[in-house]
């Protein structure tokens, strides 16, 4: 089915389907230099705990192979490299070259050279063989993908049978009374931080909008199940501000 004439969400805007990936690349190219600093400021450092939890349930062992999709500056990839050891291998992929360059430099500075590769890749059409990886992660990247179902199918394809997908993403608050405060923070504080620190208010306004347009916990769970993942489930973190979805390839 030809979808080229359709429109898709870009935050609260509707844009032609074939323009969204370009716009997302522009957003992250603009903020790449301040991305890590802004992550710490926006979450008060809590993003590190979300990522640590993700790594803690990865099940990765020494000698295995892992893929971090839309991995940006390499937080999850670095953690997985430590898990698989020198006998294992980690691939860091991202559609955005400036972000990927930051990630590559971080991994090299950490001393990982021979067992890591960094590849520009579209999550919807991953350029890897079937059954290649023991674990695939995507952290705060799925909401920016144009066709999320295609990306989930692509990640399923490259997983080995028994391999696990981990999707760490902003979600819908579930803690009573949290949503009004979270909304006020997202639409007033985040753009202000973006303007003052990164010099880019618009990109952080897009961030807040893209989170609201992303499927909630149950909807994303259904998408994992439709893509073929078994034992699919999720963990709410920080009152549902973030959720970690998991599923296995059978």
Backbone bond lengths (Angstrom), bond angles and torsions (degrees), N, CA, C in turn:
res aa  C-N    CA-C-N  psi(-1)  N-CA   C-N-CA  omega(-1)  CA-C   N-CA-C  phi
1 X - - - 1.462 - - 1.528 109.81 -
2 X 1.327 117.10 127.23 1.454 122.10 -178.48 1.527 109.65 -80.47
3 X 1.335 116.16 118.01 1.461 120.72 -177.91 1.523 112.55 -108.00
4 X 1.328 117.97 8.23 1.457 120.89 -171.78 1.523 113.27 -62.31
5 X 1.314 117.90 -28.22 1.458 120.18 -178.78 1.510 114.15 -84.92
6 X 1.324 118.17 -5.27 1.457 122.20 -177.20 1.522 111.35 -77.02
7 X 1.328 114.99 160.91 1.454 120.72 171.11 1.525 109.03 -107.59
8 X 1.342 115.78 154.22 1.461 121.99 179.88 1.526 108.12 -135.26
9 X 1.323 115.01 167.52 1.459 120.34 -179.75 1.525 110.89 -76.38
10 X 1.316 115.36 134.80 1.458 122.29 166.42 1.523 104.52 -128.93
11 X 1.347 115.41 90.60 1.453 118.56 -165.69 1.514 108.36 62.88
12 X 1.321 117.34 -131.29 1.461 121.12 179.11 1.529 112.46 -89.15
13 X 1.327 117.06 -2.51 1.463 120.38 178.07 1.528 110.38 -87.17
14 X 1.318 114.64 157.52 1.460 121.90 169.25 1.523 107.52 -107.37
15 X 1.332 115.96 125.95 1.456 120.28 -179.29 1.525 108.77 -129.95
16 X 1.337 118.24 157.24 1.467 119.57 175.26 1.527 111.07 -56.66
17 X 1.313 116.32 140.82 1.459 121.60 -176.38 1.526 112.45 -51.47
18 X 1.321 116.95 -42.30 1.461 119.14 -174.54 1.529 113.16 -79.61
19 X 1.349 117.36 1.39 1.464 120.49 176.76 1.529 113.33 -100.00
20 X 1.329 117.41 -18.95 1.462 118.84 -171.20 1.519 112.45 -62.47
21 X 1.320 118.07 -46.06 1.464 120.21 -177.64 1.523 110.88 -58.51
22 X 1.344 116.06 -39.70 1.469 120.04 178.74 1.518 110.61 -63.97
23 X 1.316 117.10 -42.37 1.466 120.90 -179.56 1.530 110.85 -66.01
24 X 1.316 116.56 -40.35 1.467 119.78 178.04 1.521 110.31 -63.72
25 X 1.334 116.61 -41.87 1.471 119.64 177.00 1.524 110.89 -58.90
26 X 1.325 117.38 -40.15 1.461 121.16 179.26 1.527 111.06 -63.42
27 X 1.328 116.31 -42.48 1.469 120.58 179.69 1.513 110.40 -58.02
28 X 1.321 116.88 -50.17 1.456 119.43 -173.58 1.523 113.02 -79.09
29 X 1.321 116.89 -26.22 1.465 118.82 172.00 1.519 110.11 -64.91
30 X 1.336 115.82 -36.31 1.464 120.94 -179.05 1.516 112.22 -67.01
31 X 1.347 117.60 -36.76 1.471 120.35 -172.65 1.524 112.98 -103.78
32 X 1.333 118.26 1.51 1.468 120.60 -172.97 1.524 112.73 -53.81
33 X 1.318 117.13 -41.65 1.452 120.45 -175.82 1.512 113.86 -66.61
34 X 1.335 116.97 -26.09 1.472 121.29 -178.44 1.528 112.26 -113.72
35 X 1.324 116.46 10.11 1.467 120.42 -171.91 1.524 112.03 -59.18
36 X 1.316 118.01 -48.89 1.460 120.96 -176.54 1.527 111.55 -68.55
37 X 1.324 116.76 -40.79 1.461 120.26 177.59 1.525 110.33 -61.67
38 X 1.323 116.42 -43.82 1.464 120.32 179.83 1.523 111.70 -65.95
39 X 1.319 118.13 -36.71 1.464 119.99 176.71 1.518 111.25 -58.81
40 X 1.323 116.47 -44.06 1.466 120.01 178.97 1.523 111.26 -65.38
41 X 1.326 116.51 -42.84 1.466 120.06 -179.47 1.526 111.61 -66.69
42 X 1.328 116.66 -46.97 1.465 120.84 -175.23 1.517 112.32 -63.12
43 X 1.341 115.88 -39.90 1.467 119.95 -174.91 1.519 113.11 -102.62
44 X 1.333 116.69 2.87 1.471 121.37 -173.80 1.520 110.91 55.77
45 X 1.322 115.76 33.26 1.459 121.97 178.06 1.513 115.17 84.80
46 X 1.329 117.59 -4.97 1.465 120.53 -174.60 1.531 111.46 -68.73
47 X 1.331 118.20 -21.64 1.469 119.60 178.21 1.525 111.27 -57.56
48 X 1.319 116.82 -28.26 1.461 120.13 178.20 1.528 111.08 -66.44
49 X 1.323 116.83 -36.82 1.467 120.57 177.72 1.521 111.06 -69.86
50 X 1.339 117.02 -38.60 1.474 119.74 176.82 1.521 110.21 -60.39
51 X 1.314 116.48 -41.86 1.468 120.55 -178.87 1.526 110.98 -72.00
52 X 1.325 117.31 -36.83 1.465 119.85 176.27 1.525 110.91 -62.16
53 X 1.326 116.65 -40.39 1.469 119.74 177.83 1.528 110.30 -63.70
54 X 1.321 116.48 -42.64 1.458 120.37 177.78 1.523 111.10 -57.33
55 X 1.310 116.47 -47.15 1.464 120.86 179.63 1.529 111.02 -64.43
56 X 1.327 116.56 -33.80 1.466 119.76 -176.32 1.525 112.79 -67.80
57 X 1.330 117.59 -21.83 1.465 120.23 179.78 1.532 112.14 -107.72
58 X 1.331 116.96 8.77 1.463 120.08 -177.54 1.524 112.76 -67.07
59 X 1.332 116.49 -29.35 1.463 120.02 -177.71 1.510 113.71 72.22
60 X 1.327 117.97 8.69 1.462 120.57 -177.77 1.521 111.63 -67.53
61 X 1.329 114.94 142.23 1.460 121.39 179.66 1.531 109.51 -125.12
62 X 1.308 114.91 163.30 1.462 121.05 179.43 1.535 109.72 -55.70
63 X 1.331 115.14 133.18 1.455 120.50 177.36 1.513 115.28 93.59
64 X 1.339 117.89 -6.87 1.459 119.74 -177.96 1.529 111.64 -86.72
65 X 1.341 114.92 171.51 1.462 122.18 -178.43 1.526 109.40 -115.57
66 X 1.332 116.65 136.03 1.460 121.29 -178.38 1.515 110.43 -134.47
67 X 1.334 115.17 155.71 1.463 122.43 179.49 1.516 108.48 -129.40
68 X 1.343 116.07 129.99 1.461 121.57 173.87 1.524 107.67 -109.74
69 X 1.337 116.37 108.23 1.461 123.07 -177.35 1.527 109.01 -88.09
70 X 1.340 116.21 140.60 1.465 120.79 -177.13 1.525 109.45 51.91
71 X 1.327 114.67 41.73 1.464 121.11 -169.70 1.505 115.22 -79.45
72 X 1.333 117.88 -7.74 1.454 120.95 173.39 1.511 114.00 51.51
73 X 1.325 116.03 -121.52 1.461 121.06 -173.05 1.530 113.34 -83.98
74 X 1.333 117.76 6.36 1.454 120.24 164.25 1.511 119.03 88.70
75 X 1.338 119.01 18.37 1.466 119.91 179.33 1.527 112.18 -57.41
76 X 1.332 116.63 -53.97 1.464 119.88 -178.07 1.520 111.14 -68.41
77 X 1.323 117.35 -38.81 1.464 120.22 179.43 1.523 110.96 -60.45
78 X 1.319 117.34 -40.86 1.464 120.89 179.07 1.519 110.54 -62.84
79 X 1.319 116.78 -43.51 1.458 119.54 178.25 1.512 112.54 -63.75
80 X 1.331 117.14 -39.27 1.461 120.10 -179.98 1.523 111.60 -70.46
81 X 1.324 117.63 -33.45 1.467 120.08 175.73 1.520 110.87 -60.74
82 X 1.299 116.92 -39.16 1.463 120.32 177.52 1.522 111.25 -67.46
83 X 1.344 116.88 -30.03 1.465 120.12 -179.83 1.529 112.29 -76.24
84 X 1.334 117.41 -40.63 1.468 119.56 -175.37 1.522 112.45 -84.84
85 X 1.342 117.11 -16.67 1.462 119.94 177.00 1.518 113.02 71.16
86 X 1.328 115.10 -175.66 1.461 120.31 -177.23 1.525 112.76 -67.88
87 X 1.341 116.01 -22.43 1.468 119.08 179.71 1.526 112.16 -79.91
88 X 1.337 116.89 -16.68 1.465 121.41 -179.26 1.513 111.98 -95.84
89 X 1.326 114.82 -171.95 1.460 119.80 -177.68 1.530 109.38 -151.12
90 X 1.332 115.49 141.93 1.464 121.39 177.45 1.528 108.98 -128.85
91 X 1.316 115.78 134.72 1.462 122.03 174.37 1.520 108.70 -109.88
92 X 1.324 115.65 127.27 1.460 122.52 175.50 1.519 107.89 -104.08
93 X 1.330 117.00 122.78 1.461 120.07 -179.87 1.524 109.89 -126.15
94 X 1.314 115.13 150.16 1.462 121.49 176.27 1.521 107.65 -161.37
95 X 1.313 116.43 149.90 1.465 120.35 178.22 1.521 111.36 -80.56
96 X 1.351 115.85 -14.43 1.456 121.31 -174.00 1.526 110.74 -106.09
97 X 1.329 116.88 115.13 1.466 121.09 -174.77 1.529 113.71 -64.94
98 X 1.341 120.42 -43.54 1.469 118.52 178.47 1.526 113.11 -60.26
99 X 1.333 117.30 -38.74 1.467 120.11 177.40 1.525 110.26 -66.79
100 X 1.333 116.31 -43.05 1.456 120.55 -178.91 1.526 111.09 -63.31
101 X 1.318 116.76 -37.14 1.467 120.15 177.79 1.520 111.13 -62.42
102 X 1.336 116.75 -38.87 1.467 120.60 176.32 1.524 110.60 -63.00
103 X 1.324 115.72 -43.49 1.454 119.73 179.07 1.513 112.52 -64.20
104 X 1.330 116.24 -44.43 1.471 120.38 179.01 1.522 110.60 -59.53
105 X 1.331 117.30 -44.71 1.462 120.19 -179.57 1.526 111.25 -63.04
106 X 1.329 116.18 -38.82 1.472 119.40 179.33 1.527 110.94 -63.49
107 X 1.324 117.11 -43.79 1.459 120.23 -177.82 1.531 110.92 -68.70
108 X 1.329 116.65 -38.46 1.461 119.70 177.05 1.523 110.88 -65.77
109 X 1.327 116.84 -42.31 1.465 120.60 179.22 1.525 111.51 -63.15
110 X 1.337 116.04 -28.43 1.468 120.37 178.44 1.524 112.14 -81.19
111 X 1.329 117.23 -1.72 1.463 120.82 175.32 1.506 115.45 95.63
112 X 1.344 117.42 8.88 1.462 120.47 179.83 1.526 108.96 -97.95
113 X 1.316 116.02 114.84 1.462 121.28 -176.39 1.523 111.43 -126.72
114 X 1.316 116.77 -54.82 1.461 121.18 -169.80 1.525 113.79 -79.38
115 X 1.329 118.13 -21.37 1.466 118.64 -174.21 1.529 112.61 -118.16
116 X 1.333 115.98 28.26 1.463 120.19 176.38 1.518 109.00 -138.49
117 X 1.331 115.91 143.75 1.453 120.65 173.24 1.520 108.56 -134.94
118 X 1.320 115.75 147.40 1.461 122.47 -179.23 1.521 108.53 -120.17
119 X 1.334 116.11 124.18 1.458 120.59 -171.23 1.528 109.86 -133.38
120 X 1.333 116.21 130.35 1.463 120.85 171.56 1.526 107.61 -71.97
121 X 1.328 116.49 119.54 1.460 119.52 -175.22 1.517 110.45 -151.58
122 X 1.316 115.32 146.65 1.455 124.00 175.45 1.527 108.22 -89.59
123 X 1.329 116.91 126.49 1.461 121.15 -177.94 1.518 112.59 -59.12
124 X 1.333 117.12 -26.65 1.456 120.33 -178.19 1.531 112.61 -76.39
125 X 1.339 116.60 -20.98 1.465 121.23 -177.91 1.525 108.49 -140.42
126 X 1.306 116.68 69.45 1.462 120.67 -176.22 1.535 110.39 -65.04
127 X 1.329 117.90 130.89 1.473 121.41 -174.60 1.529 113.18 -87.37
128 X 1.324 115.56 50.14 1.459 120.20 -178.13 1.528 109.36 -127.51
129 X 1.339 115.57 156.00 1.462 120.43 179.47 1.524 110.80 -67.26
130 X 1.320 115.24 157.08 1.460 120.54 172.29 1.530 109.60 -57.85
131 X 1.336 115.75 148.26 1.465 121.70 171.30 1.534 112.76 56.79
132 X 1.338 116.25 47.05 1.468 120.55 -174.93 1.526 114.83 -99.79
133 X 1.348 118.03 -26.29 1.456 119.95 -168.45 1.527 112.43 -126.09
134 X 1.332 114.74 144.66 1.457 121.21 176.61 1.521 112.04 -79.74
135 X 1.320 116.66 -25.35 1.462 121.44 179.86 1.522 108.48 -150.79
136 X 1.337 115.89 139.36 1.462 122.32 174.25 1.517 107.88 -125.22
137 X 1.329 116.07 131.82 1.460 120.90 176.47 1.523 110.00 -120.35
138 X 1.321 115.26 151.86 1.465 121.19 169.64 1.523 106.15 -144.07
139 X 1.320 116.49 112.80 1.454 121.95 -174.98 1.512 111.66 -109.90
140 X 1.325 116.95 113.75 1.459 123.27 177.48 1.527 111.94 57.68
141 X 1.317 115.07 36.42 1.453 119.89 179.82 1.514 114.10 -124.12
142 X 1.321 118.03 -26.18 1.461 120.33 -172.55 1.523 111.89 -63.88
143 X 1.338 117.46 -34.53 1.464 118.54 -177.14 1.530 111.88 -66.37
144 X 1.334 117.66 -19.06 1.456 121.37 -179.82 1.525 113.40 -90.10
145 X 1.321 116.65 -6.57 1.464 121.41 -178.31 1.526 109.51 -78.67
146 X 1.323 116.57 137.93 1.463 120.84 -178.17 1.527 110.89 -66.18
147 X 1.324 117.05 -51.49 1.472 122.06 -178.61 1.527 107.97 -114.27
148 X 1.307 115.42 93.35 1.469 120.36 -175.60 1.523 111.79 -66.66
149 X 1.323 117.38 -36.46 1.462 119.98 178.36 1.523 110.86 -62.93
150 X 1.335 116.70 -42.15 1.471 120.40 178.12 1.521 110.46 -62.88
151 X 1.332 117.20 -40.01 1.461 120.44 179.48 1.517 111.25 -64.99
152 X 1.315 117.10 -41.57 1.470 120.01 178.70 1.528 110.90 -64.38
153 X 1.320 116.98 -40.23 1.464 119.88 177.11 1.524 111.12 -65.43
154 X 1.326 116.67 -38.63 1.457 120.82 179.19 1.525 111.01 -64.74
155 X 1.323 116.61 -41.76 1.464 120.26 178.59 1.527 110.96 -68.47
156 X 1.320 116.59 -35.87 1.469 119.89 175.33 1.526 110.59 -61.23
157 X 1.317 115.66 -43.41 1.475 120.77 -177.05 1.525 111.98 -59.71
158 X 1.332 117.65 -43.40 1.467 120.06 -174.17 1.528 112.87 -82.31
159 X 1.333 117.59 -10.20 1.456 119.67 175.11 1.526 111.00 -73.75
160 X 1.326 115.53 146.47 1.462 120.23 170.76 1.526 108.91 -75.00
161 X 1.322 118.47 153.36 1.465 119.86 172.47 1.531 110.09 -54.69
162 X 1.308 116.19 130.73 1.461 121.14 -175.54 1.513 113.46 89.55
163 X 1.349 117.16 -8.80 1.460 121.40 179.52 1.519 111.71 -75.32
164 X 1.324 115.09 158.25 1.456 120.80 -173.89 1.535 111.78 -115.83
165 X 1.338 115.48 139.18 1.462 122.50 170.07 1.521 108.80 -100.82
166 X 1.341 116.42 136.28 1.459 122.66 176.25 1.520 108.04 -123.94
167 X 1.328 116.77 118.72 1.465 122.94 -179.90 1.527 108.13 -113.16
168 X 1.319 116.43 105.06 1.464 121.78 176.81 1.515 107.53 -98.58
169 X 1.332 117.16 121.60 1.465 118.76 -173.69 1.530 110.53 -155.58
170 X 1.329 115.72 152.84 1.451 120.25 170.63 1.521 108.69 -60.17
171 X 1.342 115.52 147.26 1.450 118.52 -176.00 1.523 109.50 -142.83
172 X 1.330 116.41 -151.60 1.463 121.99 -174.42 1.520 110.22 -106.95
173 X 1.348 118.77 121.95 1.468 121.01 -178.45 1.527 111.97 -55.42
174 X 1.315 115.37 136.76 1.464 121.33 179.41 1.521 112.19 -115.15
175 X 1.323 117.39 -14.66 1.463 121.37 179.98 1.521 109.59 -72.31
176 X 1.318 118.65 124.74 1.470 120.61 -178.36 1.526 112.10 -54.73
177 X 1.321 115.78 132.22 1.457 121.38 176.67 1.515 115.35 84.13
178 X 1.337 117.31 -5.07 1.463 119.67 -176.17 1.525 112.90 -79.09
179 X 1.317 117.70 -34.29 1.462 121.21 -169.90 1.535 114.08 -57.55
180 X 1.343 120.88 -46.10 1.473 118.82 -179.02 1.529 112.92 -60.09
181 X 1.324 117.24 -40.17 1.464 120.67 179.16 1.533 110.61 -68.59
182 X 1.328 115.48 -39.83 1.458 120.30 179.98 1.524 110.49 -65.47
183 X 1.329 117.30 -41.05 1.458 120.82 178.88 1.529 111.12 -64.51
184 X 1.326 115.88 -43.73 1.463 119.50 179.78 1.525 110.51 -61.94
185 X 1.317 116.39 -41.57 1.466 120.59 178.93 1.526 110.55 -64.82
186 X 1.329 115.69 -44.91 1.467 120.81 -175.10 1.518 112.74 -63.93
187 X 1.348 116.65 -42.10 1.459 119.50 -171.66 1.529 114.21 -95.99
188 X 1.314 117.12 -7.63 1.461 119.57 179.11 1.526 112.10 -119.88
189 X 1.337 116.97 -48.59 1.460 119.66 -176.14 1.530 111.44 -77.11
190 X 1.338 117.85 -45.73 1.469 120.26 -177.22 1.529 112.93 -58.89
191 X 1.340 119.46 -49.74 1.474 117.96 178.18 1.529 112.50 -61.40
192 X 1.341 116.60 -34.90 1.465 119.30 178.31 1.521 110.65 -65.44
193 X 1.334 117.28 -44.20 1.465 120.67 176.28 1.526 110.61 -60.75
194 X 1.336 116.02 -41.73 1.455 120.07 178.96 1.514 112.15 -59.95
195 X 1.334 116.00 -40.64 1.472 119.25 -179.99 1.519 111.56 -70.13
196 X 1.349 116.87 -42.06 1.456 120.01 -174.66 1.529 113.03 -76.84
197 X 1.331 117.18 -36.84 1.466 120.76 -172.84 1.526 111.97 -98.52
198 X 1.329 116.26 -47.16 1.465 120.23 -176.16 1.523 113.07 -98.22
199 X 1.345 117.13 -8.21 1.451 119.74 -177.40 1.512 113.21 66.83
200 X 1.343 116.58 28.02 1.465 120.26 -174.80 1.524 109.04 -150.83
201 X 1.322 115.88 88.60 1.461 120.86 179.63 1.519 111.84 -71.07
202 X 1.339 116.44 -38.52 1.460 120.74 -173.84 1.527 112.31 -62.91
203 X 1.334 117.25 -39.19 1.463 119.87 -177.73 1.523 111.23 -65.57
204 X 1.317 117.13 -34.26 1.464 119.21 -179.45 1.525 111.79 -83.56
205 X 1.316 116.95 -20.97 1.460 118.41 168.62 1.529 109.44 -70.23
206 X 1.340 116.20 -39.67 1.472 119.71 174.36 1.521 110.35 -59.31
207 X 1.338 117.70 -40.83 1.457 121.01 179.30 1.526 110.55 -55.46
208 X 1.332 116.73 -49.80 1.460 120.45 -179.31 1.519 111.48 -62.04
209 X 1.331 116.49 -41.24 1.465 119.64 -179.27 1.519 111.88 -69.31
210 X 1.329 117.06 -40.15 1.467 120.44 -177.73 1.520 111.30 -64.19
211 X 1.323 116.83 -32.55 1.465 120.62 177.70 1.519 109.89 -64.41
212 X 1.332 117.20 -41.64 1.473 120.41 -178.43 1.530 111.79 -69.31
213 X 1.324 117.18 -25.48 1.457 120.24 -178.74 1.536 112.19 -89.45
214 X 1.326 116.68 -7.12 1.467 120.64 -178.41 1.529 110.03 -78.32
215 X 1.332 118.31 145.47 1.463 120.52 178.41 1.532 111.89 -56.32
216 X 1.330 116.59 142.01 1.463 119.95 177.77 1.525 110.08 -73.69
217 X 1.319 116.08 -176.94 1.462 120.88 -172.21 1.529 112.79 -57.63
218 X 1.303 116.64 -48.51 1.464 119.69 -176.62 1.521 111.58 -70.61
219 X 1.325 117.23 -37.16 1.465 120.10 179.20 1.527 110.97 -65.82
220 X 1.338 117.04 -41.37 1.462 119.34 178.99 1.524 110.45 -69.40
221 X 1.318 117.15 -35.45 1.462 120.31 175.92 1.525 110.48 -58.97
222 X 1.327 116.45 -43.63 1.471 120.47 178.76 1.526 110.89 -63.86
223 X 1.326 117.20 -34.64 1.461 120.30 178.84 1.524 111.26 -67.27
224 X 1.338 117.29 -39.96 1.465 120.01 175.95 1.524 110.48 -61.65
225 X 1.320 116.35 -43.16 1.458 120.15 -179.67 1.521 110.88 -64.61
226 X 1.327 117.48 -39.78 1.467 121.20 178.97 1.525 111.63 -65.70
227 X 1.341 116.23 -30.25 1.471 120.24 178.98 1.523 112.16 -77.96
228 X 1.335 117.31 -6.05 1.458 121.00 175.56 1.516 115.31 109.00
229 X 1.316 118.18 -0.87 1.463 119.73 -175.86 1.527 111.18 -73.68
230 X 1.330 114.78 134.32 1.460 122.09 178.60 1.528 109.64 -96.65
231 X 1.326 115.44 159.11 1.468 122.48 179.62 1.535 111.18 52.29
232 X 1.326 115.63 35.52 1.467 120.05 -178.52 1.530 109.66 -70.94
233 X 1.323 115.44 137.22 1.459 121.59 179.95 1.524 107.96 -161.70
234 X 1.346 115.79 175.24 1.457 118.34 179.02 1.519 110.49 -144.58
235 X 1.319 114.00 158.70 1.461 122.98 176.90 1.521 107.43 -120.94
236 X 1.320 117.92 123.95 1.458 121.10 173.15 1.524 109.37 -79.28
237 X 1.320 115.84 134.75 1.450 122.22 178.38 1.524 108.77 -122.62
238 X 1.320 116.32 143.09 1.470 121.78 179.31 1.524 111.19 51.90
239 X 1.320 115.80 49.47 1.460 120.57 175.99 1.505 114.91 69.17
240 X 1.338 117.19 21.64 1.459 121.31 179.04 1.513 113.81 91.07
241 X 1.338 117.72 -0.84 1.469 119.50 174.20 1.525 109.56 -57.82
242 X 1.321 114.68 -35.48 1.461 121.80 176.88 1.525 107.89 -129.26
243 X 1.318 116.89 147.60 1.461 121.26 174.39 1.523 109.24 -134.08
244 X 1.320 115.57 143.92 1.461 121.80 173.53 1.522 108.03 -108.07
245 X 1.328 116.27 114.17 1.463 121.55 176.26 1.519 109.05 -97.49
246 X 1.324 115.57 142.48 1.471 121.22 -177.35 1.527 109.92 -135.19
247 X 1.330 114.87 148.70 1.455 119.70 174.49 1.523 109.74 -164.12
248 X 1.344 115.70 158.08 1.469 121.31 -176.44 1.519 110.82 -118.23
249 X 1.327 114.40 148.83 1.461 120.81 173.35 1.517 109.18 -84.73
250 X 1.300 116.62 130.24 1.473 119.79 -178.73 1.519 109.48 -95.62
